Amino acid sequence: MRRVIVLAALLNLAAMSSLRAQDIEQVIVTGVKLPQPVGQQAFSVIVLDNDQLAQSDRLDDALKSIPGASLFRRNGSINANATTQGISLRAIAPSGAGRALVLLDGVPVNDPFGGWVVWTALPFEDIESAEVVRGAGTGPYGAGALTGTISLSEISNADGIAIADVSAGSLGTYRTGVSGGKMFGDIDLVGHASAERSDGWIPVHEPARGAADNHLWFGGYSGSLRAQTTLAGDVFAALRVGGYSEARGGGLQNVASGADGLNASVVFARAATQDRLGWRLQFWSVKSDFSNLSASISAGRAFATPANDQYATPALGLGANLALLGAYGLIRWEAGADVRLNSGESREHYLYSGGDFLNARRAGGMQTVTGVYAEAAFDTSQWLLTLGLREDRWSTALGHLVQSVRATGATLLQADYQGRDGIVPTGRIGVRRNFDDGGYLRVSGYAGFRPPSLNELYRPFRVGNDQTNANAMLTPEELVGAEVGWGGRNESLSWNITGFWNRLNDAIANVTIGTIGAGILRQRQNAGDVNSVGLEGDIFARLSDAFALHGAFSVTDARFVDSLGLDGKRPAQAPRVTITGGANWQIAEDLTLDADVRWESLRYEDDLNSQVLKAALTIDGRATWTFAQNWNAYVSVENVNEADVATAVAANGVFSYAAPRTVTVGFVYRQE
């Protein structure tokens, strides 16, 4: 892995150096971008451009500038097991599988087996913008857009190197990435490559730390290539292929995980006009694999004994989307259908004794979701009215759990789960009124659903001494909600504030059902309903040409009702309050300082609200020096205040913590 990082960095620096003396002529490459869903501005939408995304090396860290957006735990993706990297919005009830749908130019990137997102495959160099829609989705969004949708757009404006960077920092961290494009006749090629590694840190602090505790190390890389062109009749076509690979340590001896994937997509599209229909046709495939070695911890954390070796989790996701788009006067509409087919199987060894695992386990199945939708918007520029309806059919098949003796192959348990299916109608409606002074008022309502992932249905897992069992009888989660938003914008100030109510029905949670040895035994269950009332807002103020402030907050009161003994309790990993803020100060023509702060109230580790992760305040800083045209150097310091940010707590009360203060130095070339 180190050689890959070094080679990529050298190639990257060589590419950047070759541009130093060149006068780059920018050519706008016409990408096959999906139109924004009709009526989008009637809902809570936040857009982050590449400059904002580039403030963090990892895309999920950049998204956390939006309060309520987070992975399942407080860890970032550079040190979090892939099974906890699912992203959720509004802190209603975070989940390892994630309750938000993530799309890259319309193609779902959530893992076909677990629903999580491998953020290594989405480096900021490759992402032009991120549009975050809070609230359940419908229309082209479909299944999985339960608490919102994160729509990522790949770079499209490049002729030569668009972005290239290389950095090194404390904790043995190195990173490099590059993206760019080249035109060959009528074909545009756009691609990216990135690589990074980190020695990490030991998450358990003294005096609780023992000999078994180890570093949260990481190594990963990714790459993609997209070819696009214009066919006869103004039909745009694009083919994209990409891949990623990562490996990471789990903070304990005999604990590590890895993830690999390949993906491909093809799209044909024609824009709608007043005189003709537009249309879009997409196909995609995602092939992924995941491995995870877990261990049980001895008293005093003296040693860790292998407990489970999930050596492979081959999974395949296939999908397609067909849409018609039209415009008639002040009305825009879209109607379409889509299908997603996910299949996969976890393959494991367990019951460690005498230096080897005695038994084997296979668990997996197949899941299909098909949907049809229609959405229309009436837009007078002052008034926007929109309505969307959708209906999905979900089904499971070939579910199985097989346990056997490795030495003889004798079957210990064979469970074949009966296939199940159902139909879920969803929709959304919104009204927005724009005023002459730049202000607006909007009201919306929505409904969405998320079918349980194959991982939740069939795969048991273990973390330390705690074990969680799967549940093949899980039913989809459904969410209904409403919100009211008010905001505005002028030359120096923009703001918005939104109040919302959501009810999450049949919420899937890891429910405590007993103990197992020195640990806790849980099972995935439809634990009940979650009522959530919240207020969120953000503000940006430019006080002068050289100085600007920004801030955002989220207050969410989410509690179980009509549950399995959890009434009144908050969902695990759901903080009540999150506040972010920062300042940008250009102290000289070529020198800029940035500071960001994030405060989060306490959250609970478990469903019983008995394990408390205390509130945390972190401060980050960055100084950027522009030393030549298109070139800058920076120094960033994360967790300046060296805060102890608790990320997890074991049954015996031992805490794990996020990264200590980290210093990074880097160089960036960016085409203007």
GIBEL-V555671 format. One record per helix or strand of 2 or more residues. SS is the DSSP state (a for helix, b for strand). FROM is the first residue (numbers start at 0). LEN is the number of residues. If there is no record, write none. Layout:
# GIBEL-V555671
SS&FROM&LEN ; SS&FROM&LEN
This chain:
# GIBEL-V555671
a&1&16 ; a&39&3 ; b&43&6 ; a&49&4 ; a&58&5 ; a&81&3 ; b&99&5 ; b&106&2 ; a&118&3 ; a&123&3 ; b&126&8 ; b&147&7 ; b&159&10 ; b&172&12 ; b&186&12 ; b&217&14 ; b&234&15 ; b&255&15 ; b&277&20 ; a&298&3 ; b&303&9 ; b&314&14 ; b&330&23 ; b&355&24 ; b&382&23 ; b&410&7 ; b&419&15 ; b&439&11 ; a&453&5 ; b&460&3 ; b&465&4 ; b&476&13 ; b&492&24 ; b&518&24 ; b&546&15 ; b&576&12 ; b&590&10 ; b&602&2 ; b&611&2 ; b&615&13 ; b&630&8 ; b&645&4 ; b&654&3 ; b&661&9
